[in-house]
Each structure stands twice: as structure tokens, then as C-alpha cells.
């Protein structure tokens, strides 16, 4: 068997552990979250995300200027490859994510996302952008940390799409920093592990299957310096954030 892939017995064990871990998350979100404070919830989310990576045998490498749970009132922005991106960041510092409304319809994971205070956007409705910017601004002013992926979609990790800049306005209005970070899933030889990507018409179930097949996959989060929004418009901030992320990925910045 290719050393890149796990055995059938290993995949069965991981699948069982994933089901148990997910049910544990459902129990906590449904019965514990309603009665605890936000900061306590963040600690639990972070620990659960670490557990998820462990269950799927995903190794996390964090580089650069790393955030921790003491970081407050910050808008994280990164490139987007997989739903694992979310849990990798949450394992370091739990944040509120901005996600497309379709995520809410995912079996179990969509419900868990809603319980984790994810903000869902109706991207087909242009008028929804103003509502989301206002909500993010208020959340940032309340010292929450949020994250959105300005490409607006996922890729296979071999490219960096243009950034959508509308939500950058929230950081300007709240006068809070923007913290760029890059996400990558390399193979042992350094090439992108495209089988870790969740993109195109792939189903969530198929993505999970492909990840569980991996022997020991790696995700790298590489954090740049935070950007002070003062004196910049949202177009300028989007360009600066994209350049910072492209630099971490060794991609062309233009």
C-alpha cells in the first residue's frame, strides 16, 4: 500500500472515533453551550477542534505571529482550501466564522456551526452584505474575533483567487486589526496535497472520506503581522492582506 494512504482498519477506526467525537460535540453544543459564557464556549470549541484534528490524524503546524485566546477584537482573513481550515484556526484561537448560507444545511456540522455563532451570508443577495458588515462591526467592537475567507470560495491549494473586499469595511468601522494567515496542505515532498481540498462539486462526505484515507496529512497555518486599518480603504486592505498571504504561500502577489 502507498505510504501516503491509511489501511482499511485504520480508516474504520478513525471513522468510528470521528462519529463519537461529533456526537460529543452535539451533546456539548445542545446541552452545555446555552448555560455558559462566551469565553468558556471559546475554550471548549478550541479543545473540540484540537480533538477533531487528532481523531483524523491531521498534524497542525503553526508559524509566524501566533494568536492565542487572549487576542481580542480582530478580523482574521485567510485563503480557503477545506472545511478543516476552520477547525485548524479554532484549535489555536476560537473565532466566529463568516460562511455561506449553504453551510447551515450540512448534516450535523451545519448545526454545530450555527451553535458556534457562525454568521451566515446570503451571497446571492447583494443587500445582505450591508447587514453582515454591520453585524461584524458590532461583534468586533464587543471584542470578538471573527474570520472570513475573502476568496469567497475554496480552491485546491494551487492558486490564490482575487479577494472580495466588502467585509473589510467592518474592520475599518470598528477600528480593529486585520490579521492575515495562509493555509496550506503539503505532501511530504512539499507539493500541494489536493486530496485534502474541499472544492468544486465535491460533497462533504466525499471530502471526509478522502481525508480519512490519508496516512498522516499536514495542515500549515502561517500568520503574518496584523494590519492596522487606520488610513486605508477596504480596497487597499484587501490588497495588503492578499499580498501578505501570497507571500507566505510563495505565490505571485499580483
C-alpha positions as CSV (number, residue, x, y, z in Angstrom):
1,X,0.0,0.0,0.0
2,X,1.1,3.5,-0.8
3,X,2.6,5.1,2.4
4,X,0.5,8.1,1.7
5,X,-2.7,6.2,2.5
6,X,-4.0,4.5,5.6
7,X,-5.1,0.9,5.9
8,X,-8.8,-0.1,5.8
9,X,-8.6,-1.0,9.5
10,X,-7.2,2.4,10.3
11,X,-9.9,4.2,8.3
12,X,-12.6,2.2,10.1
13,X,-11.1,3.1,13.5
14,X,-10.9,6.8,12.5
15,X,-14.4,6.8,11.2
16,X,-15.7,5.4,14.5
17,X,-13.7,7.9,16.5
18,X,-15.0,10.7,14.3
19,X,-18.6,9.7,14.8
20,X,-18.1,9.6,18.6
21,X,-16.3,12.9,18.6
22,X,-19.0,14.5,16.5
23,X,-21.8,13.2,18.8
24,X,-19.8,14.6,21.8
25,X,-19.8,17.9,20.1
26,X,-23.6,17.8,19.5
27,X,-24.1,17.0,23.2
28,X,-21.9,19.9,24.3
29,X,-23.5,22.4,21.9
30,X,-27.0,21.4,22.7
31,X,-26.9,20.9,26.5
32,X,-23.8,22.9,27.7
33,X,-23.5,25.9,25.4
34,X,-26.8,27.6,26.4
35,X,-25.6,27.9,30.0
36,X,-22.0,29.1,29.8
37,X,-20.3,32.4,29.0
38,X,-18.9,33.2,25.6
39,X,-15.2,32.9,26.7
40,X,-15.9,29.5,28.2
41,X,-17.5,28.4,24.9
42,X,-14.5,29.5,23.0
43,X,-12.2,27.3,25.2
44,X,-14.5,24.3,24.6
45,X,-14.6,25.0,20.8
46,X,-10.8,25.2,20.7
47,X,-10.4,21.9,22.6
48,X,-13.0,20.2,20.5
49,X,-11.3,21.3,17.3
50,X,-7.9,20.1,18.6
51,X,-9.6,16.8,19.2
52,X,-11.1,16.7,15.7
53,X,-7.7,17.1,14.2
54,X,-6.3,14.4,16.4
55,X,-9.1,12.0,15.5
56,X,-8.4,12.5,11.8
57,X,-4.7,12.2,12.4
58,X,-4.1,15.7,11.0
59,X,-0.8,17.3,12.0
60,X,-1.1,21.1,12.6
61,X,2.0,23.3,12.1
62,X,1.6,26.9,13.1
63,X,4.1,29.5,12.0
64,X,4.6,33.3,12.3
65,X,3.0,35.6,14.8
66,X,0.6,33.2,16.5
67,X,-2.7,34.3,18.1
68,X,-4.0,32.9,21.4
69,X,-7.2,33.2,23.3
70,X,-6.0,36.5,24.8
71,X,-6.3,38.1,21.3
72,X,-9.5,40.1,21.1
73,X,-11.3,42.3,18.6
74,X,-9.6,41.0,15.5
75,X,-10.7,40.1,12.0
76,X,-8.7,37.1,10.6
77,X,-8.6,36.6,6.9
78,X,-7.1,33.7,5.0
79,X,-7.1,31.7,1.8
80,X,-9.6,28.8,1.8
81,X,-9.0,25.2,0.9
82,X,-11.0,22.9,3.1
83,X,-13.5,22.9,5.9
84,X,-10.6,21.7,8.0
85,X,-9.2,25.3,7.7
86,X,-11.9,26.3,10.2
87,X,-11.0,23.7,12.8
88,X,-7.3,24.3,12.4
89,X,-7.7,28.0,13.3
90,X,-10.2,27.3,16.0
91,X,-7.7,24.9,17.6
92,X,-5.4,27.9,18.1
93,X,-7.9,30.6,18.8
94,X,-11.7,30.0,18.6
95,X,-13.4,32.7,16.4
96,X,-16.7,33.4,14.8
97,X,-16.7,32.5,11.2
98,X,-18.5,34.1,8.3
99,X,-19.8,31.4,6.0
100,X,-22.1,31.0,3.0
101,X,-25.7,30.1,3.9
102,X,-25.3,26.6,2.4
103,X,-23.0,25.5,5.3
104,X,-26.0,25.8,7.6
105,X,-27.6,22.9,5.6
106,X,-24.7,20.5,6.1
107,X,-25.7,17.4,8.1
108,X,-24.7,17.8,11.8
109,X,-21.7,20.0,11.0
110,X,-24.0,22.8,9.8
111,X,-25.9,22.7,13.1
112,X,-22.7,22.7,15.0
113,X,-21.5,25.7,13.0
114,X,-24.7,27.6,13.9
115,X,-24.2,26.7,17.6
116,X,-20.7,28.1,17.4
117,X,-22.2,31.5,16.4
118,X,-21.2,31.4,12.7
119,X,-22.5,34.3,10.7
120,X,-24.3,33.0,7.5
121,X,-24.4,35.2,4.4
122,X,-26.8,35.1,1.5
123,X,-24.2,35.8,-1.2
124,X,-26.9,35.9,-3.9
125,X,-28.5,38.9,-2.2
126,X,-26.3,42.0,-2.6
127,X,-28.4,43.8,0.1
128,X,-27.2,41.2,2.7
129,X,-23.7,42.5,2.6
130,X,-24.7,45.6,4.5
131,X,-26.3,43.5,7.2
132,X,-23.2,41.3,7.6
133,X,-20.8,44.3,7.7
134,X,-22.9,45.9,10.4
135,X,-23.1,42.6,12.4
136,X,-19.3,42.0,12.1
137,X,-18.6,45.6,13.1
138,X,-20.7,45.3,16.3
139,X,-19.1,41.9,17.1
140,X,-15.6,43.4,16.7
141,X,-16.4,46.3,18.9
142,X,-17.6,43.8,21.5
143,X,-14.0,42.3,21.4
144,X,-15.0,39.2,19.5
145,X,-12.6,37.6,17.0
146,X,-14.0,36.8,13.6
147,X,-12.7,35.2,10.4
148,X,-13.8,35.3,6.8
149,X,-12.2,33.9,3.6
150,X,-12.1,36.8,1.1
151,X,-11.7,34.5,-1.9
152,X,-15.4,33.7,-1.5
153,X,-14.8,30.0,-2.3
154,X,-12.4,27.2,-1.8
155,X,-9.5,26.1,-4.1
156,X,-7.3,23.0,-4.4
157,X,-4.5,24.9,-2.8
158,X,-2.6,25.6,-6.0
159,X,-3.8,29.2,-6.6
160,X,-5.0,32.3,-4.8
161,X,-8.1,33.9,-6.2
162,X,-8.9,37.6,-6.1
163,X,-10.1,38.9,-2.7
164,X,-13.7,40.2,-2.2
165,X,-13.2,43.4,-0.1
166,X,-16.7,44.4,1.2
167,X,-16.3,42.8,4.6
168,X,-13.0,44.6,5.2
169,X,-15.2,47.7,5.9
170,X,-16.1,46.1,9.3
171,X,-12.5,46.4,10.5
172,X,-12.4,50.0,9.3
173,X,-15.7,50.9,11.1
174,X,-14.7,49.0,14.3
175,X,-11.1,50.3,14.1
176,X,-9.7,46.8,14.8
177,X,-6.8,45.0,13.2
178,X,-7.0,42.6,10.2
179,X,-4.8,39.5,10.7
180,X,-3.8,37.7,7.5
181,X,-2.9,34.0,7.6
182,X,-2.2,31.4,4.9
183,X,-3.4,27.8,4.8
184,X,-1.6,25.0,3.0
185,X,-1.7,21.2,3.0
186,X,1.6,20.0,1.8
187,X,2.7,16.4,0.9
188,X,6.0,15.1,2.3
189,X,7.7,16.3,-0.9
190,X,6.3,19.8,-0.5
191,X,3.8,19.6,-3.3
192,X,0.1,20.6,-2.5
193,X,-1.9,17.7,-1.2
194,X,-5.0,18.4,-3.3
195,X,-6.8,15.4,-1.8
196,X,-7.2,17.4,1.3
197,X,-9.1,20.2,-0.5
198,X,-12.8,20.6,-0.4
199,X,-13.7,22.4,-3.6
200,X,-15.8,22.3,-6.8
201,X,-18.8,19.9,-6.7
202,X,-17.3,17.6,-4.0
203,X,-19.7,16.6,-1.3
204,X,-18.8,16.9,2.4
205,X,-19.0,13.1,2.8
206,X,-16.5,12.6,0.0
207,X,-14.2,15.1,1.5
208,X,-14.2,13.3,4.8
209,X,-13.6,10.0,3.1
210,X,-10.5,11.4,1.2
211,X,-9.1,12.9,4.4
212,X,-9.6,9.7,6.4
213,X,-7.7,7.8,3.6
214,X,-4.6,9.9,4.2
215,X,-1.9,8.3,6.3
216,X,-0.7,11.4,8.2
217,X,-1.8,14.7,6.5
218,X,-0.4,18.0,7.5
219,X,-2.0,21.5,7.6
220,X,0.1,24.6,7.9
221,X,-1.2,27.9,9.2
222,X,1.3,30.8,8.7
223,X,0.4,34.1,10.3
224,X,1.5,37.5,9.1
225,X,1.7,40.6,11.1
226,X,-1.7,42.2,11.9
227,X,-2.7,45.2,9.7
228,X,-3.9,48.4,11.2
229,X,-6.8,49.6,9.1
230,X,-6.3,53.3,10.0
231,X,-5.8,55.4,6.9
232,X,-6.7,52.6,4.5
233,X,-9.9,51.9,2.5
234,X,-11.2,48.4,2.1
235,X,-9.7,48.0,-1.4
236,X,-6.2,48.8,0.0
237,X,-6.7,46.5,2.9
238,X,-7.8,43.7,0.6
239,X,-4.6,44.2,-1.5
240,X,-2.4,44.3,1.6
241,X,-4.0,41.1,3.1
242,X,-3.7,39.2,-0.2
243,X,-0.1,40.2,-0.7
244,X,0.7,39.1,2.8
245,X,-1.0,35.7,2.3
246,X,0.6,35.2,-1.2
247,X,4.0,35.9,0.3
248,X,3.5,33.2,2.9
249,X,2.5,30.7,0.2
250,X,5.2,31.8,-2.3
251,X,2.5,32.7,-4.8
252,X,2.7,35.7,-7.1
253,X,1.3,38.7,-5.3
254,X,-0.5,40.3,-8.3
